[in-house]
Amino acid sequence: MINWRPLLFASLAINLVLVGFLIGKNSLFKPPQIDTKTSVKVATTSNQNNDNIFNEINPTTGYEINAPYGDLGPKMIKSGVIDLEKFKAAYTRSGQSLTAEQEEILTKGSSKKIKITRDNSYFLLNLFWAVGLSNNSKILTSGEMVKYGGEKDLGNFASTGGWTLGASSAMNYYSKSALITLTTGQEGLVEAVAAQIYRPCCNNSTAFPDCNHGMALLGVLELMATNGASQDEMFQAAKYFNAFWFPGNYYDLASYFKNKEGKSFKDVDPRVLLSKDYSSATGWQTAKKWLVDQGIVQEPPKQSGGCGV
């Protein structure tokens, strides 16, 4: 099994500069960036507007999609892509434990609709990382993962080599399971939407899911598609899932749109927000620079973690 963390930090520590790194499409390993392993809290500030922006990007009520967990958890434990004890151990290392409800989702399944919140964003990140990694998909078998990874290096991406919570090597599960059955039309819908959604840890779209965030969002989009979601619904969901997984970056982007265009986060077109112009690493950096140049330097949410478990 790949000892992922030492590889990740040793090979890319020099690139961990918040506003300076750019990831090319041929990069295999990703530097740690931002996710939420614990409940995110806004840093103490006297500016009430900062709290308001955080509540816009990570609403206290969460964001619900019209899709249930179903039996995804039990199927993944049965296939081995999730080893329950390793999954639990990851939470212990992060200073928290799986809730009874989360353990039930994994072992028994659930008919509840999926809602991402400040408290479960890390759980959903890892859960859907496993979904995206193991569900059979043309994006994985004939898309940019294969184009840039090839047969030799396909297992060395952050989303493949970095998955250490399975019973064996991640590539034993890569696109191997029929977790979510998509029609040809639904798979085309996922590909079309995924290609337009970027993430602030790199310059790659969800159609190139080479890190955990991309692979997890791919899983979310696949589940939404099979439950009849439209393009609009998928873009809107991706807007909030990304914001819960990258609260610091989307805090900056929300501040950018509010100060430059007078728009609240909820009113920003998700297709615009999630585009390469804003949600990629370079897009976010450009927006951040504009804020700094305008003297708008606000403290984003405290955060930890990266593109690993």
Summary of the structure (lengths in Angstrom):
residues: 309
radius of gyration: 18.1
end to end distance: 14.2
largest distance: 53.4
contacts: 1067
relative contact order: 0.19
helix: 53%
strand: 7%
